């Protein structure tokens, strides 16, 4: 048995007393314990997303379409294209004109923006050479290289590209033609396309969300061999026509992007695709999917899709004629009327 010194025994007694006080201080009193036990548990409510308000609005729109059709007296094969033209002309056409004018304004600055790249590269290369020459003349300088001394060819290209895009955003912002404003048209056009498609699906009985019966006039107001617009085309004529118009519209938009130098198509030694190149590939794939789906869809719905794509194609043709976006000398219509007033053609093409 080991004997402990008096100092050690006193220290152990003091520690035991302090630990006892700490334990006692953390013991809740009975009235606090009773209050805690008497509290009621919180009732947490879960939020459920419901499509019923949206479906109710779309059903109301379907009722309006039926009412306008009955008042007009136009058969469905003519009413659906006229409805498409009216809605697109009132809702999306003004936005498309605003977007095209924004593209036109952006393209007017493209020559200035593209001219920045070589100038920025030359400036960065000159700064790098000056820093390296200063180090050679002053060997007692710090061994840690500065940013300009370590500039390589790849770094110069990256820094010049960043500065170019920074100045581009500044120029677009100062002139009110920021790229984010061009998202307004698809933000309106896509919901409109989905809404009208849902309404026609409801009228033809192809939708399971609503309980509306099939409009009987759709079974008799067809055209040619397809008198019943509530069924799919048995000869697949409408899906083929839809694919032709959709592909022509997509390729025309891609050609416009080429004129704006937004794609790498036709550019030599370019292995880096742009966002528009990826959009082109996705659009072609979506056209194939749309054609496959239209083989099973009611003819009235496919007729609306054809009318919408035909309107978009005509709209793009007219806008490229009267509101061109390109600044290069290459044109689609081969006429000198597209040159700015007072400009002289330097290239005979």
Beta strands, then each sheet from edge to edge (+ up, - down):
end
